[in-house]
Amino acid sequence: MGSMGDKVQIKGKIHVYAPKNIHMGDGVRISYSVILDAKGGIEIGDHSTISYGAIVNTAGLVYMLPPEQRDHVIESVVIEDKVWICSGALINPGVRIGSHSVVAAGAVVTKDVPPYVMVAGVPARVIKELPRDADT
């Protein structure tokens, strides 16, 4: 890894591409079958959790353009402090997930997530604001 804080827990086999581009804070937890494709760089803040089968992807194809104009994109992903990315979620290139937020199981995150919210769906959208006094 590029850098890793104290008390990082990686449970079981995960798949990591371009590990030198991954920077983790303290107390990060990563579960089985997670895929971290860090070509564009991944920052994971303190005490964040990435659950079973989630994918953090920093490279992809710009699919909103006509096929002859599509090009590959490589953009970093930032996961701020105390974020929970639930099982099977997909985080796309260029996304920032705000602190204390939750990405629901199976959500596909295509744009930035503000702090203290829960997002769900395909594409992910805010479904709930979370209390700011809670220490998640």
N, CA, C and O atoms as CSV, one atom per row, in Angstrom:
chain,resi,resn,atom,element,x,y,z
A,1,MET,N,N,0.838,-1.185,0.000
A,1,MET,CA,C,0.000,0.000,0.000
A,1,MET,C,C,0.882,1.248,0.000
A,1,MET,O,O,2.029,1.225,0.446
A,2,GLY,N,N,0.313,2.326,-0.511
A,2,GLY,CA,C,1.036,3.590,-0.493
A,2,GLY,C,C,1.307,4.041,0.928
A,2,GLY,O,O,2.431,4.410,1.270
A,3,SER,N,N,0.266,4.007,1.758
A,3,SER,CA,C,0.423,4.258,3.186
A,3,SER,C,C,-0.751,3.632,3.921
A,3,SER,O,O,-1.842,3.479,3.370
A,4,MET,N,N,-0.505,3.273,5.174
A,4,MET,CA,C,-1.528,2.595,5.963
A,4,MET,C,C,-1.388,3.045,7.413
A,4,MET,O,O,-0.302,2.997,7.991
A,5,GLY,N,N,-2.517,3.488,7.996
A,5,GLY,CA,C,-2.515,3.923,9.379
A,5,GLY,C,C,-2.460,2.759,10.351
A,5,GLY,O,O,-2.246,1.613,9.953
A,6,ASP,N,N,-2.652,3.058,11.615
A,6,ASP,CA,C,-2.640,2.055,12.676
A,6,ASP,C,C,-3.950,1.274,12.705
A,6,ASP,O,O,-5.005,1.788,12.334
A,7,LYS,N,N,-3.864,0.038,13.146
A,7,LYS,CA,C,-5.016,-0.820,13.407
A,7,LYS,C,C,-5.926,-1.003,12.196
A,7,LYS,O,O,-7.148,-1.052,12.342
A,8,VAL,N,N,-5.346,-1.105,11.008
A,8,VAL,CA,C,-6.110,-1.428,9.795
A,8,VAL,C,C,-6.401,-2.920,9.815
A,8,VAL,O,O,-5.520,-3.723,10.120
A,9,GLN,N,N,-7.645,-3.295,9.487
A,9,GLN,CA,C,-8.041,-4.707,9.450
A,9,GLN,C,C,-8.491,-5.065,8.036
A,9,GLN,O,O,-9.386,-4.433,7.475
A,10,ILE,N,N,-7.858,-6.084,7.476
A,10,ILE,CA,C,-8.276,-6.620,6.185
A,10,ILE,C,C,-8.665,-8.059,6.434
A,10,ILE,O,O,-7.825,-8.893,6.772
A,11,LYS,N,N,-9.958,-8.350,6.264
A,11,LYS,CA,C,-10.506,-9.672,6.579
A,11,LYS,C,C,-10.624,-10.494,5.301
A,11,LYS,O,O,-11.448,-10.187,4.439
A,12,GLY,N,N,-9.815,-11.522,5.175
A,12,GLY,CA,C,-9.917,-12.425,4.038
A,12,GLY,C,C,-9.260,-11.873,2.785
A,12,GLY,O,O,-8.535,-10.879,2.823
A,13,LYS,N,N,-9.530,-12.542,1.682
A,13,LYS,CA,C,-8.917,-12.214,0.398
A,13,LYS,C,C,-9.617,-11.017,-0.234
A,13,LYS,O,O,-10.841,-11.002,-0.365
A,14,ILE,N,N,-8.832,-10.013,-0.625
A,14,ILE,CA,C,-9.348,-8.890,-1.392
A,14,ILE,C,C,-8.514,-8.783,-2.671
A,14,ILE,O,O,-7.443,-9.382,-2.772
A,15,HIS,N,N,-9.006,-8.023,-3.637
A,15,HIS,CA,C,-8.288,-7.817,-4.896
A,15,HIS,C,C,-7.871,-6.354,-4.958
A,15,HIS,O,O,-8.699,-5.454,-4.824
A,16,VAL,N,N,-6.575,-6.128,-5.162
A,16,VAL,CA,C,-6.040,-4.774,-5.170
A,16,VAL,C,C,-5.236,-4.570,-6.444
A,16,VAL,O,O,-4.362,-5.370,-6.777
A,17,TYR,N,N,-5.543,-3.488,-7.152
A,17,TYR,CA,C,-4.811,-3.114,-8.354
A,17,TYR,C,C,-4.172,-1.755,-8.103
A,17,TYR,O,O,-4.843,-0.832,-7.641
A,18,ALA,N,N,-2.891,-1.624,-8.400
A,18,ALA,CA,C,-2.093,-0.423,-8.157
A,18,ALA,C,C,-2.065,-0.062,-6.665
A,18,ALA,O,O,-2.442,1.048,-6.291
A,19,PRO,N,N,-1.621,-0.994,-5.814
A,19,PRO,CA,C,-1.650,-0.772,-4.363
A,19,PRO,C,C,-0.867,0.448,-3.898
A,19,PRO,O,O,-1.207,1.034,-2.870
A,20,LYS,N,N,0.170,0.844,-4.625
A,20,LYS,CA,C,0.958,2.020,-4.213
A,20,LYS,C,C,0.124,3.299,-4.232
A,20,LYS,O,O,0.526,4.306,-3.649
A,21,ASN,N,N,-1.036,3.272,-4.899
A,21,ASN,CA,C,-1.911,4.445,-5.001
A,21,ASN,C,C,-3.017,4.452,-3.953
A,21,ASN,O,O,-3.949,5.252,-4.043
A,22,ILE,N,N,-2.925,3.569,-2.959
A,22,ILE,CA,C,-3.934,3.495,-1.911
A,22,ILE,C,C,-3.352,4.037,-0.604
A,22,ILE,O,O,-2.268,3.645,-0.173
A,23,HIS,N,N,-4.104,4.948,0.008
A,23,HIS,CA,C,-3.688,5.545,1.276
A,23,HIS,C,C,-4.836,5.397,2.265
A,23,HIS,O,O,-5.932,5.913,2.046
A,24,MET,N,N,-4.568,4.680,3.362
A,24,MET,CA,C,-5.585,4.389,4.374
A,24,MET,C,C,-5.227,5.059,5.691
A,24,MET,O,O,-4.063,5.114,6.088
A,25,GLY,N,N,-6.264,5.569,6.359
A,25,GLY,CA,C,-6.081,6.148,7.685
A,25,GLY,C,C,-6.116,5.088,8.765
A,25,GLY,O,O,-6.035,3.893,8.482
A,26,ASP,N,N,-6.236,5.530,9.997
A,26,ASP,CA,C,-6.276,4.629,11.154
A,26,ASP,C,C,-7.616,3.911,11.240
A,26,ASP,O,O,-8.657,4.475,10.903
A,27,GLY,N,N,-7.580,2.665,11.694
A,27,GLY,CA,C,-8.787,1.923,12.006
A,27,GLY,C,C,-9.662,1.564,10.822
A,27,GLY,O,O,-10.845,1.276,11.003
A,28,VAL,N,N,-9.117,1.572,9.617
A,28,VAL,CA,C,-9.885,1.184,8.430
A,28,VAL,C,C,-10.145,-0.313,8.474
A,28,VAL,O,O,-9.274,-1.092,8.861
A,29,ARG,N,N,-11.364,-0.716,8.072
A,29,ARG,CA,C,-11.720,-2.132,8.009
A,29,ARG,C,C,-12.198,-2.468,6.601
A,29,ARG,O,O,-13.065,-1.792,6.046
A,30,ILE,N,N,-11.617,-3.529,6.030
A,30,ILE,CA,C,-11.978,-3.981,4.688
A,30,ILE,C,C,-12.295,-5.457,4.767
A,30,ILE,O,O,-11.530,-6.234,5.339
A,31,SER,N,N,-13.433,-5.848,4.188
A,31,SER,CA,C,-13.921,-7.219,4.307
A,31,SER,C,C,-13.609,-8.050,3.056
A,31,SER,O,O,-13.045,-7.554,2.081
A,32,TYR,N,N,-13.988,-9.310,3.118
A,32,TYR,CA,C,-13.772,-10.285,2.061
A,32,TYR,C,C,-14.276,-9.791,0.703
A,32,TYR,O,O,-15.270,-9.071,0.612
A,33,SER,N,N,-13.567,-10.197,-0.338
A,33,SER,CA,C,-13.984,-10.012,-1.737
A,33,SER,C,C,-14.135,-8.567,-2.181
A,33,SER,O,O,-14.775,-8.308,-3.200
A,34,VAL,N,N,-13.568,-7.628,-1.453
A,34,VAL,CA,C,-13.569,-6.232,-1.881
A,34,VAL,C,C,-12.572,-6.084,-3.032
A,34,VAL,O,O,-11.523,-6.727,-3.042
A,35,ILE,N,N,-12.913,-5.231,-4.000
A,35,ILE,CA,C,-12.014,-4.909,-5.099
A,35,ILE,C,C,-11.648,-3.435,-4.976
A,35,ILE,O,O,-12.522,-2.570,-4.924
A,36,LEU,N,N,-10.346,-3.158,-4.929
A,36,LEU,CA,C,-9.836,-1.790,-4.912
A,36,LEU,C,C,-8.987,-1.604,-6.164
A,36,LEU,O,O,-7.853,-2.078,-6.225
A,37,ASP,N,N,-9.533,-0.915,-7.159
A,37,ASP,CA,C,-8.802,-0.625,-8.393
A,37,ASP,C,C,-8.319,0.816,-8.294
A,37,ASP,O,O,-9.079,1.753,-8.542
A,38,ALA,N,N,-7.058,0.986,-7.931
A,38,ALA,CA,C,-6.538,2.296,-7.539
A,38,ALA,C,C,-5.657,2.942,-8.602
A,38,ALA,O,O,-4.735,3.682,-8.262
A,39,LYS,N,N,-5.914,2.685,-9.861
A,39,LYS,CA,C,-5.097,3.324,-10.896
A,39,LYS,C,C,-5.063,4.841,-10.721
A,39,LYS,O,O,-4.017,5.463,-10.908
A,40,GLY,N,N,-6.194,5.437,-10.365
A,40,GLY,CA,C,-6.285,6.884,-10.180
A,40,GLY,C,C,-6.060,7.337,-8.755
A,40,GLY,O,O,-6.038,8.539,-8.489
A,41,GLY,N,N,-5.896,6.415,-7.841
A,41,GLY,CA,C,-5.659,6.740,-6.439
A,41,GLY,C,C,-6.911,6.614,-5.592
A,41,GLY,O,O,-7.989,7.059,-5.988
A,42,ILE,N,N,-6.764,6.004,-4.424
A,42,ILE,CA,C,-7.857,5.858,-3.462
A,42,ILE,C,C,-7.354,6.333,-2.104
A,42,ILE,O,O,-6.308,5.892,-1.627
A,43,GLU,N,N,-8.118,7.244,-1.485
A,43,GLU,CA,C,-7.854,7.675,-0.117
A,43,GLU,C,C,-9.008,7.194,0.750
A,43,GLU,O,O,-10.173,7.439,0.436
A,44,ILE,N,N,-8.683,6.510,1.840
A,44,ILE,CA,C,-9.702,6.013,2.762
A,44,ILE,C,C,-9.423,6.622,4.131
A,44,ILE,O,O,-8.358,6.409,4.711
A,45,GLY,N,N,-10.387,7.379,4.638
A,45,GLY,CA,C,-10.221,8.099,5.893
A,45,GLY,C,C,-10.296,7.202,7.109
A,45,GLY,O,O,-10.637,6.022,7.019
A,46,ASP,N,N,-9.971,7.788,8.246
A,46,ASP,CA,C,-9.948,7.075,9.522
A,46,ASP,C,C,-11.292,6.417,9.834
A,46,ASP,O,O,-12.353,7.004,9.623
A,47,HIS,N,N,-11.220,5.196,10.337
A,47,HIS,CA,C,-12.364,4.445,10.860
A,47,HIS,C,C,-13.477,4.236,9.834
A,47,HIS,O,O,-14.653,4.173,10.191
A,48,SER,N,N,-13.104,4.130,8.568
A,48,SER,CA,C,-14.079,3.809,7.525
A,48,SER,C,C,-14.091,2.306,7.293
A,48,SER,O,O,-13.097,1.618,7.525
A,49,THR,N,N,-15.246,1.803,6.826
A,49,THR,CA,C,-15.434,0.373,6.604
A,49,THR,C,C,-15.901,0.133,5.177
A,49,THR,O,O,-16.794,0.818,4.679
A,50,ILE,N,N,-15.284,-0.852,4.525
A,50,ILE,CA,C,-15.732,-1.288,3.206
A,50,ILE,C,C,-16.127,-2.748,3.355
A,50,ILE,O,O,-15.286,-3.602,3.634
A,51,SER,N,N,-17.418,-3.030,3.167
A,51,SER,CA,C,-17.975,-4.355,3.443
A,51,SER,C,C,-17.849,-5.295,2.250
A,51,SER,O,O,-17.435,-4.915,1.154
A,52,TYR,N,N,-18.228,-6.544,2.522
A,52,TYR,CA,C,-18.096,-7.671,1.603
A,52,TYR,C,C,-18.513,-7.321,0.174
A,52,TYR,O,O,-19.611,-6.817,-0.060
A,53,GLY,N,N,-17.625,-7.597,-0.766
A,53,GLY,CA,C,-17.949,-7.526,-2.185
A,53,GLY,C,C,-18.091,-6.134,-2.771
A,53,GLY,O,O,-18.496,-6.002,-3.926
A,54,ALA,N,N,-17.774,-5.095,-2.021
A,54,ALA,CA,C,-17.851,-3.732,-2.567
A,54,ALA,C,C,-16.699,-3.512,-3.554
A,54,ALA,O,O,-15.659,-4.167,-3.474
A,55,ILE,N,N,-16.908,-2.581,-4.480
A,55,ILE,CA,C,-15.898,-2.255,-5.480
A,55,ILE,C,C,-15.646,-0.752,-5.449
A,55,ILE,O,O,-16.579,0.049,-5.515
A,56,VAL,N,N,-14.375,-0.382,-5.348
A,56,VAL,CA,C,-13.974,1.012,-5.487
A,56,VAL,C,C,-13.137,1.073,-6.757
A,56,VAL,O,O,-12.056,0.488,-6.833
A,57,ASN,N,N,-13.655,1.792,-7.756
A,57,ASN,CA,C,-13.082,1.785,-9.094
A,57,ASN,C,C,-12.644,3.189,-9.475
A,57,ASN,O,O,-13.435,4.127,-9.380
A,58,THR,N,N,-11.395,3.352,-9.906
A,58,THR,CA,C,-10.894,4.674,-10.283
A,58,THR,C,C,-10.685,4.819,-11.788
A,58,THR,O,O,-10.190,5.850,-12.242
A,59,ALA,N,N,-11.046,3.820,-12.553
A,59,ALA,CA,C,-10.883,3.898,-14.008
A,59,ALA,C,C,-12.133,3.350,-14.683
A,59,ALA,O,O,-12.764,2.417,-14.187
A,60,GLY,N,N,-12.476,3.937,-15.809
A,60,GLY,CA,C,-13.656,3.475,-16.530
A,60,GLY,C,C,-13.786,4.154,-17.873
A,60,GLY,O,O,-12.872,4.835,-18.338
A,61,LEU,N,N,-14.920,3.960,-18.476
A,61,LEU,CA,C,-15.224,4.493,-19.792
A,61,LEU,C,C,-16.299,5.555,-19.659
A,61,LEU,O,O,-17.276,5.365,-18.933
A,62,VAL,N,N,-16.130,6.672,-20.352
A,62,VAL,CA,C,-17.148,7.719,-20.370
A,62,VAL,C,C,-18.254,7.229,-21.301
A,62,VAL,O,O,-18.169,7.373,-22.521
A,63,TYR,N,N,-19.289,6.650,-20.703
A,63,TYR,CA,C,-20.327,5.972,-21.476
A,63,TYR,C,C,-21.464,6.889,-21.896
A,63,TYR,O,O,-22.320,6.471,-22.676
A,64,MET,N,N,-21.506,8.125,-21.408
A,64,MET,CA,C,-22.590,9.042,-21.751
A,64,MET,C,C,-22.409,9.654,-23.141
A,64,MET,O,O,-23.319,10.309,-23.649
A,65,LEU,N,N,-21.260,9.449,-23.751
A,65,LEU,CA,C,-20.989,9.979,-25.081
A,65,LEU,C,C,-21.307,8.940,-26.146
A,65,LEU,O,O,-21.398,7.751,-25.841
A,66,PRO,N,N,-21.479,9.370,-27.391
A,66,PRO,CA,C,-21.657,8.389,-28.474
A,66,PRO,C,C,-20.430,7.471,-28.543
A,66,PRO,O,O,-19.329,7.889,-28.184
A,67,PRO,N,N,-20.607,6.234,-28.998
A,67,PRO,CA,C,-19.501,5.261,-28.981
A,67,PRO,C,C,-18.203,5.755,-29.619
A,67,PRO,O,O,-17.121,5.457,-29.114
A,68,GLU,N,N,-18.291,6.493,-30.701
A,68,GLU,CA,C,-17.070,6.946,-31.380
A,68,GLU,C,C,-16.338,8.049,-30.609
A,68,GLU,O,O,-15.189,8.359,-30.925
A,69,GLN,N,N,-16.984,8.642,-29.608
A,69,GLN,CA,C,-16.373,9.709,-28.814
A,69,GLN,C,C,-15.996,9.259,-27.405
A,69,GLN,O,O,-15.409,10.033,-26.649
A,70,ARG,N,N,-16.320,8.040,-27.050
A,70,ARG,CA,C,-16.026,7.563,-25.692
A,70,ARG,C,C,-14.536,7.443,-25.469
A,70,ARG,O,O,-13.783,7.064,-26.366
A,71,ASP,N,N,-14.130,7.767,-24.274
A,71,ASP,CA,C,-12.728,7.679,-23.907
A,71,ASP,C,C,-12.626,7.161,-22.480
A,71,ASP,O,O,-13.582,7.245,-21.709
A,72,HIS,N,N,-11.484,6.635,-22.142
A,72,HIS,CA,C,-11.267,6.150,-20.784
A,72,HIS,C,C,-10.960,7.314,-19.850
A,72,HIS,O,O,-10.365,8.316,-20.245
A,73,VAL,N,N,-11.377,7.153,-18.620
A,73,VAL,CA,C,-11.137,8.150,-17.596
A,73,VAL,C,C,-10.450,7.468,-16.415
A,73,VAL,O,O,-10.770,6.334,-16.059
A,74,ILE,N,N,-9.512,8.175,-15.827
A,74,ILE,CA,C,-8.875,7.709,-14.592
A,74,ILE,C,C,-8.953,8.876,-13.607
A,74,ILE,O,O,-8.350,9.927,-13.822
A,75,GLU,N,N,-9.709,8.673,-12.517
A,75,GLU,CA,C,-9.902,9.727,-11.516
A,75,GLU,C,C,-9.863,9.119,-10.123
A,75,GLU,O,O,-10.289,7.982,-9.919
A,76,SER,N,N,-9.359,9.869,-9.184
A,76,SER,CA,C,-9.239,9.372,-7.820
A,76,SER,C,C,-10.598,9.253,-7.131
A,76,SER,O,O,-11.583,9.865,-7.546
A,77,VAL,N,N,-10.622,8.455,-6.079
A,77,VAL,CA,C,-11.788,8.313,-5.202
A,77,VAL,C,C,-11.331,8.665,-3.795
A,77,VAL,O,O,-10.287,8.206,-3.334
A,78,VAL,N,N,-12.132,9.491,-3.117
A,78,VAL,CA,C,-11.834,9.865,-1.733
A,78,VAL,C,C,-12.992,9.411,-0.853
A,78,VAL,O,O,-14.145,9.774,-1.084
A,79,ILE,N,N,-12.672,8.626,0.143
A,79,ILE,CA,C,-13.632,8.161,1.138
A,79,ILE,C,C,-13.200,8.819,2.447
A,79,ILE,O,O,-12.148,8.490,2.996
A,80,GLU,N,N,-14.013,9.747,2.941
A,80,GLU,CA,C,-13.624,10.509,4.121
A,80,GLU,C,C,-13.765,9.662,5.389
A,80,GLU,O,O,-14.029,8.462,5.304
A,81,ASP,N,N,-13.594,10.268,6.548
A,81,ASP,CA,C,-13.606,9.559,7.834
A,81,ASP,C,C,-14.986,8.993,8.178
A,81,ASP,O,O,-16.019,9.586,7.865
A,82,LYS,N,N,-14.970,7.829,8.832
A,82,LYS,CA,C,-16.158,7.184,9.406
A,82,LYS,C,C,-17.261,6.950,8.380
A,82,LYS,O,O,-18.439,7.177,8.659
A,83,VAL,N,N,-16.878,6.502,7.211
A,83,VAL,CA,C,-17.821,6.137,6.149
A,83,VAL,C,C,-18.020,4.635,6.208
A,83,VAL,O,O,-17.090,3.887,6.508
A,84,TRP,N,N,-19.240,4.197,5.918
A,84,TRP,CA,C,-19.532,2.766,5.807
A,84,TRP,C,C,-20.037,2.506,4.401
A,84,TRP,O,O,-21.095,2.995,4.005
A,85,ILE,N,N,-19.262,1.727,3.647
A,85,ILE,CA,C,-19.669,1.286,2.318
A,85,ILE,C,C,-20.151,-0.151,2.484
A,85,ILE,O,O,-19.363,-1.049,2.778
A,86,CYS,N,N,-21.447,-0.358,2.294
A,86,CYS,CA,C,-22.065,-1.660,2.563
A,86,CYS,C,C,-21.797,-2.658,1.434
A,86,CYS,O,O,-21.269,-2.303,0.380
A,87,SER,N,N,-22.168,-3.897,1.678
A,87,SER,CA,C,-21.896,-5.013,0.775
A,87,SER,C,C,-22.383,-4.745,-0.645
A,87,SER,O,O,-23.498,-4.270,-0.858
A,88,GLY,N,N,-21.532,-5.058,-1.599
A,88,GLY,CA,C,-21.907,-5.003,-3.006
A,88,GLY,C,C,-22.039,-3.623,-3.606
A,88,GLY,O,O,-22.474,-3.499,-4.751
A,89,ALA,N,N,-21.683,-2.580,-2.879
A,89,ALA,CA,C,-21.758,-1.231,-3.432
A,89,ALA,C,C,-20.646,-1.026,-4.459
A,89,ALA,O,O,-19.589,-1.651,-4.378
A,90,LEU,N,N,-20.897,-0.145,-5.420
A,90,LEU,CA,C,-19.921,0.200,-6.452
A,90,LEU,C,C,-19.670,1.694,-6.389
A,90,LEU,O,O,-20.596,2.494,-6.522
A,91,ILE,N,N,-18.410,2.070,-6.185
A,91,ILE,CA,C,-18.000,3.469,-6.148
A,91,ILE,C,C,-17.253,3.745,-7.445
A,91,ILE,O,O,-16.244,3.103,-7.734
A,92,ASN,N,N,-17.752,4.704,-8.230
A,92,ASN,CA,C,-17.178,5.008,-9.539
A,92,ASN,C,C,-16.083,6.064,-9.473
A,92,ASN,O,O,-15.955,6.763,-8.468
A,93,PRO,N,N,-15.286,6.187,-10.544
A,93,PRO,CA,C,-14.173,7.139,-10.562
A,93,PRO,C,C,-14.617,8.577,-10.297
A,93,PRO,O,O,-15.701,8.993,-10.706
A,94,GLY,N,N,-13.761,9.323,-9.607
A,94,GLY,CA,C,-13.969,10.739,-9.387
A,94,GLY,C,C,-14.894,11.107,-8.252
A,94,GLY,O,O,-15.225,12.280,-8.079
A,95,VAL,N,N,-15.322,10.118,-7.466
A,95,VAL,CA,C,-16.313,10.346,-6.417
A,95,VAL,C,C,-15.638,10.654,-5.087
A,95,VAL,O,O,-14.590,10.093,-4.767
A,96,ARG,N,N,-16.248,11.550,-4.316
A,96,ARG,CA,C,-15.852,11.825,-2.928
A,96,ARG,C,C,-17.048,11.483,-2.053
A,96,ARG,O,O,-18.160,11.947,-2.302
A,97,ILE,N,N,-16.815,10.666,-1.022
A,97,ILE,CA,C,-17.876,10.289,-0.097
A,97,ILE,C,C,-17.610,11.011,1.221
A,97,ILE,O,O,-16.579,10.804,1.861
A,98,GLY,N,N,-18.551,11.856,1.611
A,98,GLY,CA,C,-18.408,12.706,2.785
A,98,GLY,C,C,-18.378,11.915,4.084
A,98,GLY,O,O,-18.902,10.803,4.156
A,99,SER,N,N,-17.772,12.487,5.093
A,99,SER,CA,C,-17.599,11.824,6.381
A,99,SER,C,C,-18.938,11.431,7.004
A,99,SER,O,O,-19.955,12.096,6.803
A,100,HIS,N,N,-18.912,10.342,7.760
A,100,HIS,CA,C,-20.056,9.828,8.507
A,100,HIS,C,C,-21.212,9.398,7.603
A,100,HIS,O,O,-22.343,9.286,8.076
A,101,SER,N,N,-20.962,9.157,6.332
A,101,SER,CA,C,-22.025,8.741,5.421
A,101,SER,C,C,-22.062,7.228,5.280
A,101,SER,O,O,-21.094,6.534,5.591
A,102,VAL,N,N,-23.199,6.732,4.805
A,102,VAL,CA,C,-23.406,5.308,4.569
A,102,VAL,C,C,-23.828,5.124,3.123
A,102,VAL,O,O,-24.738,5.800,2.642
A,103,VAL,N,N,-23.164,4.205,2.430
A,103,VAL,CA,C,-23.546,3.814,1.081
A,103,VAL,C,C,-24.219,2.452,1.220
A,103,VAL,O,O,-23.570,1.472,1.584
A,104,ALA,N,N,-25.515,2.390,0.931
A,104,ALA,CA,C,-26.302,1.168,1.146
A,104,ALA,C,C,-25.827,0.022,0.256
A,104,ALA,O,O,-25.167,0.234,-0.762
A,105,ALA,N,N,-26.176,-1.185,0.663
A,105,ALA,CA,C,-25.818,-2.390,-0.084
A,105,ALA,C,C,-26.326,-2.294,-1.517
A,105,ALA,O,O,-27.482,-1.947,-1.760
A,106,GLY,N,N,-25.448,-2.606,-2.453
A,106,GLY,CA,C,-25.813,-2.638,-3.861
A,106,GLY,C,C,-25.922,-1.290,-4.544
A,106,GLY,O,O,-26.244,-1.236,-5.730
A,107,ALA,N,N,-25.666,-0.208,-3.841
A,107,ALA,CA,C,-25.760,1.125,-4.447
A,107,ALA,C,C,-24.648,1.329,-5.468
A,107,ALA,O,O,-23.556,0.776,-5.336
A,108,VAL,N,N,-24.941,2.129,-6.481
A,108,VAL,CA,C,-23.950,2.502,-7.485
A,108,VAL,C,C,-23.750,4.013,-7.380
A,108,VAL,O,O,-24.621,4.795,-7.761
A,109,VAL,N,N,-22.594,4.409,-6.860
A,109,VAL,CA,C,-22.313,5.821,-6.606
A,109,VAL,C,C,-21.630,6.418,-7.833
A,109,VAL,O,O,-20.532,6.012,-8.215
A,110,THR,N,N,-22.308,7.395,-8.442
A,110,THR,CA,C,-21.802,8.024,-9.663
A,110,THR,C,C,-21.400,9.479,-9.460
A,110,THR,O,O,-20.784,10.081,-10.340
A,111,LYS,N,N,-21.747,10.054,-8.297
A,111,LYS,CA,C,-21.371,11.440,-8.006
A,111,LYS,C,C,-21.113,11.586,-6.518
A,111,LYS,O,O,-21.402,10.682,-5.735
A,112,ASP,N,N,-20.570,12.728,-6.136
A,112,ASP,CA,C,-20.178,12.961,-4.745
A,112,ASP,C,C,-21.341,12.760,-3.778
A,112,ASP,O,O,-22.497,13.040,-4.095
A,113,VAL,N,N,-20.999,12.266,-2.589
A,113,VAL,CA,C,-21.961,12.037,-1.514
A,113,VAL,C,C,-21.641,13.030,-0.396
A,113,VAL,O,O,-20.504,13.080,0.072
A,114,PRO,N,N,-22.629,13.824,0.037
A,114,PRO,CA,C,-22.352,14.773,1.123
A,114,PRO,C,C,-22.122,14.049,2.448
A,114,PRO,O,O,-22.436,12.866,2.573
A,115,PRO,N,N,-21.573,14.758,3.435
A,115,PRO,CA,C,-21.409,14.163,4.765
A,115,PRO,C,C,-22.755,13.898,5.433
A,115,PRO,O,O,-23.751,14.551,5.124
A,116,TYR,N,N,-22.775,12.932,6.352
A,116,TYR,CA,C,-23.916,12.631,7.223
A,116,TYR,C,C,-25.196,12.299,6.445
A,116,TYR,O,O,-26.272,12.790,6.788
A,117,VAL,N,N,-25.085,11.477,5.412
A,117,VAL,CA,C,-26.277,11.016,4.700
A,117,VAL,C,C,-26.148,9.531,4.415
A,117,VAL,O,O,-25.060,8.958,4.475
A,118,MET,N,N,-27.295,8.916,4.100
A,118,MET,CA,C,-27.306,7.565,3.569
A,118,MET,C,C,-27.748,7.664,2.119
A,118,MET,O,O,-28.736,8.326,1.802
A,119,VAL,N,N,-26.998,6.991,1.234
A,119,VAL,CA,C,-27.384,6.932,-0.167
A,119,VAL,C,C,-27.696,5.490,-0.534
A,119,VAL,O,O,-27.122,4.554,0.024
A,120,ALA,N,N,-28.623,5.323,-1.491
A,120,ALA,CA,C,-29.008,3.990,-1.945
A,120,ALA,C,C,-29.495,4.102,-3.373
A,120,ALA,O,O,-29.838,5.186,-3.846
A,121,GLY,N,N,-29.520,2.969,-4.053
A,121,GLY,CA,C,-30.100,2.910,-5.381
A,121,GLY,C,C,-29.085,2.902,-6.500
A,121,GLY,O,O,-27.873,2.959,-6.295
A,122,VAL,N,N,-29.657,2.827,-7.721
A,122,VAL,CA,C,-28.858,2.800,-8.938
A,122,VAL,C,C,-29.464,3.809,-9.903
A,122,VAL,O,O,-30.512,3.529,-10.486
A,123,PRO,N,N,-28.854,4.961,-10.093
A,123,PRO,CA,C,-27.680,5.449,-9.376
A,123,PRO,C,C,-28.050,5.862,-7.953
A,123,PRO,O,O,-29.215,6.119,-7.649
A,124,ALA,N,N,-27.045,5.920,-7.094
A,124,ALA,CA,C,-27.279,6.246,-5.687
A,124,ALA,C,C,-27.783,7.678,-5.538
A,124,ALA,O,O,-27.345,8.594,-6.234
A,125,ARG,N,N,-28.721,7.835,-4.605
A,125,ARG,CA,C,-29.235,9.160,-4.264
A,125,ARG,C,C,-29.464,9.197,-2.756
A,125,ARG,O,O,-29.601,8.155,-2.115
A,126,VAL,N,N,-29.503,10.389,-2.205
A,126,VAL,CA,C,-29.690,10.543,-0.770
A,126,VAL,C,C,-31.091,10.083,-0.402
A,126,VAL,O,O,-32.077,10.554,-0.968
A,127,ILE,N,N,-31.176,9.152,0.558
A,127,ILE,CA,C,-32.481,8.682,1.024
A,127,ILE,C,C,-32.739,9.079,2.477
A,127,ILE,O,O,-33.870,9.009,2.958
A,128,LYS,N,N,-31.675,9.498,3.168
A,128,LYS,CA,C,-31.854,9.817,4.584
A,128,LYS,C,C,-30.695,10.687,5.055
A,128,LYS,O,O,-29.542,10.465,4.683
A,129,GLU,N,N,-31.018,11.677,5.875
A,129,GLU,CA,C,-29.974,12.440,6.556
A,129,GLU,C,C,-29.695,11.754,7.885
A,129,GLU,O,O,-30.614,11.274,8.549
A,130,LEU,N,N,-28.434,11.710,8.268
A,130,LEU,CA,C,-28.031,11.046,9.505
A,130,LEU,C,C,-27.755,12.090,10.581
A,130,LEU,O,O,-27.313,13.197,10.275
A,131,PRO,N,N,-28.013,11.741,11.841
A,131,PRO,CA,C,-27.788,12.706,12.924
A,131,PRO,C,C,-26.322,13.104,13.029
A,131,PRO,O,O,-25.430,12.260,12.940
A,132,ARG,N,N,-26.093,14.355,13.214
A,132,ARG,CA,C,-24.715,14.847,13.297
A,132,ARG,C,C,-24.092,14.600,14.665
A,132,ARG,O,O,-22.877,14.721,14.816
A,133,ASP,N,N,-24.894,14.260,15.652
A,133,ASP,CA,C,-24.331,13.977,16.972
A,133,ASP,C,C,-23.959,12.512,17.120
A,133,ASP,O,O,-23.326,12.130,18.104
A,134,ALA,N,N,-24.348,11.683,16.149
A,134,ALA,CA,C,-24.015,10.256,16.210
A,134,ALA,C,C,-22.563,10.069,15.830
A,134,ALA,O,O,-22.065,10.739,14.925
A,135,ASP,N,N,-21.894,9.187,16.493
A,135,ASP,CA,C,-20.493,8.881,16.194
A,135,ASP,C,C,-20.451,7.515,15.543
A,135,ASP,O,O,-20.181,6.516,16.210
A,136,THR,N,N,-20.721,7.456,14.223
A,136,THR,CA,C,-20.778,6.186,13.488
A,136,THR,C,C,-19.421,5.679,13.133
A,136,THR,O,O,-19.300,4.622,12.513
